C-alpha cells in the first residue's frame, strides 16, 4: 500500500502431467474515493488466465474429447462499490476478456453433449447489485436486486465459414436478473427468490432460441441456538412456486412446482 492506493501482483503456474503450463501473472490496483461525503471503493485488475481440460472434459463417457487444447486468456476487470445511504449498498463491475481455445460443451449431431475448442471468444459485460437492509426491531428485512449482462461472441473458429462468427455463444444468456427478499424474525427466516433469465440461442447462427424464463422460490428456515455444541437448521423450500413451464436446455423441460425439505446439524467444538 502506498498512500491511498493498494497494489497487488501475483504469478501462478500449474504443473500438469509433469509439464509446466504458461505463467499466469495478475496485477491489481485498489483505491477509495470520497464522493459527496460517501466512500467509493474502486479496483482495477488485469490478468492472464489458463485452464487445462478437466478429466471430465477429456474422458467423460459418452462425449469426452481427449484432443482438447488448454484455454489461454487475458482479462480486464473494474469493480466499484459504495454505501449510497444508510442501509443501501451498491456495486457495479465491468469486464472484458479474450480467450483462445475456449472449451464449450455443445450437443453434436447425435444429440450427445461433447466439449470442443472455439478458436477465440471475446467476452464483455457488467454486473450490478443493490442491497437494501432495514432493521424494524424484532424483524429485519433484506432485499437484493441484481442484474448481469454478458456478451460472449465467437471471434475466430477452426471451422471454415463458421456460422457462429460474431454471434452469441450457444446456451449463454445475455441478460440475467434476480430479486431476493429475506425476512428474519427471531430464529426464523422467510425468503422469496425471483430469477429472470433472458433467451438463450440453441444454434450457432442465433436463429433459434429458447424463450426467457423466470422461476420463483419461496422458503422458510429455522435455526436453533447451540445446545451441547449442536445446532439444528431445518428448512422447507417450495421450488418453482408458480409452476412455470420452461426449458434450460432444448427438449429437457424443468420440473414444475415441487417441495424440498432439508435438515442440517452443525457441530461446534467445545
Buried (B, 14 or more C-beta within 10 A) or exposed (E): EEEEEEEEEEEBEBEEEEEEBEEBEBEBEBBBEEEEEEEBBBBBBBBBBBBBBEEEBBEBEEBBBEEBBBBBBEBBBBBBBBBEEEEEBBBBBBBBBBBBBBBBBBBEEEEEEBBBBBBBBBBBBBBBBBBBBEEEEEEBBBBBBBBBBBBBBBBEBEEEEBBBBEBBBBBBBBBBBBBBBBBBEEEEBBBBBBBBBBBBBBEBEBEEBBEBBBBBBBBBBEBEEEEEEEBBBBBEBBBBBEEEEBBBEBEEEBEEEEEEEEEEEEEEEE
